[in-house]
Amino acid sequence: MDKEVEKLIFVPSQEELLAEKVWIEEQIRKVGKKRLENLSRLAATVRLNAYRDYSRYSVGAAVLTWAGNIYLGCNAETATYDGEHAERIAISGAITEGEIRKYEFGRRFIRAIAVSHPGKSGPCGGCRQKIAEHSDNCLIVDVDEDGAIQAISSLKALFPYAFTPSHLGKE
């Protein structure tokens, strides 16, 4: 391959991936397994409230803020398929309750988000962007329908080349 083209290829380096794994492990210890399990159970429970009359795909989300507060959301579909996703509803609830203004963290209030749904996956691209708006990095917990943790990752691991408010000079 052409050396100039090779320089343009972006993938996280092994060092960056290892550093992110260490960050995830550290955050799991700091947040605590019991707290993450509780967040996961809450996401699975709120999932049961989803309005999913069209796709039949229920999703629940629980956002843990750096201030220790938890906000819940479930998907709410519409006939035109432009409904709201659980993650966005939970984040909007945190904003509505003043998380951005109440605490020192400002726009970066998300510490962890648990998402309960059928199958294994992370948040969709649009939800990753919404999470990136309110966190430079956070734990992302993949939860099954019963509230059991399937995987724990991070925003940076799932969305390594994100466009964020920092690119616009907003801290």
C-alpha positions as CSV (number, residue, x, y, z in Angstrom):
1,M,0.0,0.0,0.0
2,D,1.1,3.6,-0.7
3,K,2.8,5.0,2.4
4,E,0.9,8.3,2.1
5,V,-2.4,6.5,2.0
6,E,-1.3,4.2,4.9
7,K,-0.7,7.3,7.1
8,L,-4.3,8.4,6.5
9,I,-5.9,5.2,7.9
10,F,-7.3,5.7,11.4
11,V,-7.8,2.9,13.8
12,P,-7.1,3.1,17.5
13,S,-3.6,1.9,18.4
14,Q,-3.0,-1.1,20.7
15,E,-1.8,1.4,23.3
16,E,-5.0,3.4,23.1
17,L,-7.1,0.3,23.3
18,L,-5.2,-0.9,26.3
19,A,-5.5,2.5,28.0
20,E,-9.2,2.4,27.4
21,K,-9.5,-1.1,28.9
22,V,-7.6,0.1,32.0
23,W,-10.0,3.2,32.2
24,I,-13.0,0.9,32.0
25,E,-11.7,-1.4,34.7
26,E,-10.9,1.6,37.0
27,Q,-14.4,3.1,36.4
28,I,-16.1,-0.3,37.2
29,R,-14.2,-0.4,40.5
30,K,-15.0,3.3,41.3
31,V,-18.7,3.0,40.4
32,G,-19.0,-0.4,42.0
33,K,-20.4,-3.7,40.8
34,K,-23.5,-3.4,43.0
35,R,-24.3,0.0,41.6
36,L,-23.9,-1.1,38.0
37,E,-26.1,-4.2,38.7
38,N,-28.8,-1.8,40.2
39,L,-28.5,0.4,37.2
40,S,-28.9,-2.6,34.9
41,R,-32.0,-3.8,36.8
42,L,-33.6,-0.4,36.6
43,A,-32.9,-0.3,32.8
44,A,-34.6,-3.7,32.4
45,T,-37.5,-2.7,34.6
46,V,-38.2,0.6,32.7
47,R,-37.9,-1.4,29.4
48,L,-41.3,-2.9,30.3
49,N,-42.9,0.5,29.9
50,A,-41.7,0.9,26.3
51,Y,-44.3,2.0,23.7
52,R,-43.2,-0.2,20.8
53,D,-46.4,-1.0,19.0
54,Y,-44.6,-1.0,15.6
55,S,-41.2,-2.7,16.0
56,R,-42.1,-4.8,19.1
57,Y,-38.5,-4.0,20.2
58,S,-38.5,-2.8,23.8
59,V,-35.5,-0.8,25.1
60,G,-34.9,0.6,28.6
61,A,-32.0,2.9,29.7
62,A,-30.7,4.1,33.0
63,V,-28.3,7.0,33.2
64,L,-26.0,7.4,36.2
65,T,-24.7,11.0,36.6
66,W,-21.4,12.0,38.2
67,A,-23.6,13.6,41.0
68,G,-25.0,10.1,41.7
69,N,-28.5,10.6,40.3
70,I,-30.2,8.1,38.1
71,Y,-32.6,8.9,35.2
72,L,-34.7,6.4,33.3
73,G,-36.1,6.2,29.8
74,C,-37.7,3.7,27.5
75,N,-38.3,3.9,23.8
76,A,-41.5,5.5,22.5
77,E,-42.3,4.8,18.9
78,T,-44.7,6.6,16.5
79,A,-46.5,5.5,13.4
80,T,-44.0,7.4,11.3
81,Y,-41.1,5.5,12.9
82,D,-39.4,8.7,14.2
83,G,-40.0,7.9,17.9
84,E,-37.6,8.5,20.7
85,H,-34.9,6.1,21.9
86,A,-34.6,5.1,25.5
87,E,-31.1,6.6,25.9
88,R,-32.2,9.9,24.6
89,I,-35.3,10.0,26.8
90,A,-33.2,9.2,29.9
91,I,-30.6,11.9,29.0
92,S,-33.4,14.4,28.3
93,G,-34.8,13.6,31.7
94,A,-31.5,14.4,33.3
95,I,-31.3,17.7,31.4
96,T,-34.9,18.5,32.4
97,E,-34.1,18.0,36.1
98,G,-31.1,20.4,35.8
99,E,-28.1,18.1,35.8
100,I,-26.3,20.5,33.5
101,R,-26.7,23.4,35.9
102,K,-26.8,21.8,39.3
103,Y,-23.3,20.4,39.4
104,E,-19.8,21.2,38.5
105,F,-19.7,18.8,35.6
106,G,-21.8,21.0,33.3
107,R,-22.6,19.3,30.0
108,R,-20.5,16.3,30.9
109,F,-22.9,14.8,33.5
110,I,-23.1,11.2,32.3
111,R,-20.9,8.7,34.3
112,A,-22.5,5.5,33.1
113,I,-25.5,4.3,31.0
114,A,-27.1,0.9,31.1
115,V,-29.2,-0.2,28.1
116,S,-31.6,-3.2,28.3
117,H,-32.8,-4.8,25.1
118,P,-33.1,-8.1,23.3
119,G,-29.8,-9.4,21.9
120,K,-26.3,-8.0,22.3
121,S,-25.4,-4.6,21.0
122,G,-24.4,-1.1,22.0
123,P,-26.5,2.1,21.5
124,C,-27.2,3.1,18.0
125,G,-25.1,5.8,16.3
126,G,-27.5,8.6,17.0
127,C,-27.6,7.7,20.7
128,R,-23.8,7.5,20.8
129,Q,-23.7,11.0,19.5
130,K,-26.3,12.1,22.2
131,I,-24.2,10.4,24.9
132,A,-21.0,12.1,23.5
133,E,-22.8,15.5,23.8
134,H,-23.0,14.9,27.6
135,S,-19.9,12.9,28.3
136,D,-16.3,12.9,27.1
137,N,-16.3,9.2,28.2
138,C,-18.5,7.0,30.3
139,L,-19.3,3.4,30.9
140,I,-21.8,1.8,28.6
141,V,-23.4,-1.3,30.1
142,D,-25.1,-3.8,27.7
143,V,-28.0,-5.4,29.6
144,D,-30.2,-8.3,28.7
145,E,-34.0,-8.3,29.0
146,D,-33.8,-9.7,32.6
147,G,-31.3,-7.1,33.8
148,A,-28.2,-9.2,33.7
149,I,-25.0,-7.4,32.5
150,Q,-23.8,-8.8,29.2
151,A,-20.9,-6.5,28.5
152,I,-19.3,-3.3,29.8
153,S,-17.6,-1.0,27.5
154,S,-17.0,2.8,27.2
155,L,-18.1,5.6,24.9
156,K,-14.6,6.0,23.6
157,A,-14.3,2.3,22.8
158,L,-17.6,2.2,20.9
159,F,-17.2,5.7,19.3
160,P,-13.5,6.4,19.0
161,Y,-13.6,9.1,16.3
162,A,-16.6,11.1,17.6
163,F,-17.4,14.7,16.7
164,T,-18.1,16.4,20.1
165,P,-18.8,19.8,21.5
166,S,-15.0,20.1,22.2
167,H,-14.5,20.4,18.4
168,L,-16.6,23.5,18.5
169,G,-14.6,25.0,21.4
170,K,-17.2,24.1,24.1
171,E,-15.9,22.6,27.2
